[in-house]
Amino acid sequence: MPAYPAGFRPRRGLNWLLIGLLYASFYMCRYNFRFATPGMVAEFGFSTFQITGMLSAWSIAYGTGQLVNGLLTDRIGGKIAMLIGAAGTIIINLIFGFASFAGTFTTFAAIWLMNGYLQSFGAPGMIKMNAAWFRRTERGTFAGIFGFMIQLGQFAINNLAPLILAGFAVGIWVVAKNDWHWLFRIPPLVVAVAAVLLAIFVKDTPEEAGYRGLIEKAESGDSNSRASLRESFTTIFTHPLIWFYAAAYACTGAVRNSSDQLMILYFHDQLKLNLAEKPAAVLWTVNLMPLVAVLGSFSAGIVSDKFFKGRRSPVAMTLYFVECAVILTAAIVIAAGVVGPTPFGIFIGCLFLVLVALTANSTHAIVGTAAPMDIGGRKMAGFASGVVDSFQYYGTAVALPVTGWLIDRYGWGVWYPVMASFGAIGGVSMLMVMRKQRRMSSSGDARAIAR
């Protein structure tokens, strides 16, 4: 392990803990939407296509925001970027919870689009700060920690949302059963607490905390953490690997967000489960999914750091092809009529969701987090992250409406085949990265180290 002075690791741990907590709270105010979808469908009669259209609007705004805000983050610093995102997330979720009574598709889509743009300050800010605190051979493991923090946010909303939907009373404060509006009123309070802690205790770089010359200086001699907009844009946009990673990450988004965001409707429509009754199958599944996602993220990060010496593409390629095989197997089983509203059918349906979460979140961590830090370093990790991560949500924006349209017309049997196609494309993209790296290495291009 790298030799660091006394006190550095605990200080870095505190920094990362608070950054991670704030980013996890963003996920509470993102995945609350999926728990609200059955109530929104019942109250306003939205189709699956309209629900996926709202998610698509969010994804387009988030992806575009990653590009714009990633570039801006390299200029203003990660801490300020995350605090802007936190303030916006709080405001927009409260608006959704209190002002969405208009009940039109346009109203919901517009509000959720704004949430997408403002939340897009989070990932570039988080990745930029941690690029300054972690060396390249530590970043894969960090990506596993990143995956854990995301799943912590999912775990929190997975358990909080059923409690809110079940209804409760605290003194004169009464939350009615199945009142989905409260899903957007309570989680923002968690974001507010996490934002205050980050503002007080987090530092953008080790130098600001009194630790100099420990991270990037050991690799490139550059201890600066800020870049001009022109330098960041030109360097990242012309990097020969960035677009291959972006294409692969679009496939990660198509699978990951499809399985995450549509699973509640799948439980309701295909497996005939009522979330307000807190069925055990749903609670086990929504909590096992983040658990296996953490396992996959950590494993992928450690393997890429320790066994492949910081190379991300071989691990990611393998994961994409395994993901494709798992999803195709699920599609065949579903086509055979095994999955349905029976104890065994529910078990099999939930099992495949857990397996998809394992593979999709493993690629999510190393392709979307470790690779951009390798490419951008501490100076330009924000924009590198913005470019790659934006494609996760552009992929989602394309895949979700198509998936929703197909489900409305042909049923849930088309869901898994659509996801499988994206897994295959992701694997091919990583194969192209490996091919490009060999050519760059043979020509002496130093940028091949970002792998």
Secondary structure, DSSP 8 states (H G I E B T S, - for coil): -----TTHHHHHHHHHHHHHHHHHHHHHHHHHHHHHHHHHHHHH---HHHHHHHHHHHHHHHHHHHHHHHHHHHHH-HHHHHHHHHHHHHHHHHHHHHHGGG--HHHHHHHHHHHHHHHTTHHHHHHHHHHHHS-GGGHHHHHHHHHHHHHHHHHHHHHHHHHHHH-EEETTEEE-TT-GGGGGTSHHHHHHHHHHHHHHH--SSTGGGT--SSSTHHHHS-------HHHHHHHHHT-TTHHHHHHHHHHHHHHHHHHHHHHHHHHHHTS---GGG--HHHHHHHHHHHHHHHHHHHHHHHIIIIISTT--HHHHHHHHHHHHHHHHHHHHHHHTT--SSSHHHHHHHHHHHHHHHHHHHHHHHIIIIIHHHHHHHHHHHHHHHHHHHHHHHHHHHHHHHHHHHHHHHH-GGGHHHHHHHHHHHHHHHHHHHHHHHHHHHHTT-GGGG--
